[in-house]
């Protein structure tokens, strides 16, 4: 079986710098890491490979330094990695990103399962996984907290707000996973050395057959209008006392805020 894991390099800081002209993230000089949810997706793919056999390929789109997160996946145990890097991809929103990743996944065919983390910590949209499934015309399972392949079908345990749900789907499919699905393994020295020596191919938009009108700024219908840090307020009030007293005071504060804003 062939498992493809889509991963993303994200900034490891709250002080994200943004290009004031384009509102695009400026990555130079900012420490970056593998998106934590995507590390769980790699681990999930490795566990499925160990149970059912096959290979794991990690895939990402980004600048040349994004190869670092691919090497982490190789060190964990993935057999192959591919980097999508082209100036044509710069400024891609979630729709354009899904278009590019889908084109790359098609080039990597045949495959049985595409895995992603449920969301990236820099955008928190959780849109790329479902968008990828739509572009590929595949069934999708989101918020997976458990995965197994039974009789050629994928069985997933989904984590909902107040309960778990078990679903089955045919393969190939697209799955997004939550952190509760597993504890990612630490790469061993042998894996780290293998990953360091690995040649990672870089594919451009033309090489994956992506329509340049549907990637990058040109293919992104959403734009960041403004990025700012919320103003911190220091006029908080601690309310103490018995529950009826606290409730009465809290209601009074809420009423005053409503009056002030009307």
Buried (B, 14 or more C-beta within 10 A) or exposed (E): BBBBBBBBBBBEEEEBBBEEEEEBBEBEEBEBBBBBBBBBBBBBBBBBBEEBEBBBBBBBBBBEEBBBBBBBBBBBBBBBBBBBBBEBBBBBBBBBBBBBBBBBBBBBEEBBBBBBBBBBBBBEEBBBBBBBBBBBEBBBBBBBBBBEBEEEEBBBBBBEEEEEEEEEBEBBBBBBBBBEBBEBBEBEEEBBEBBEEBEBEEBBBEBBEBBBEBBBBEBBEEEBEEEEEEEEEEEEEEEEEEEEEEEEBEEEEEEEEEEEEE
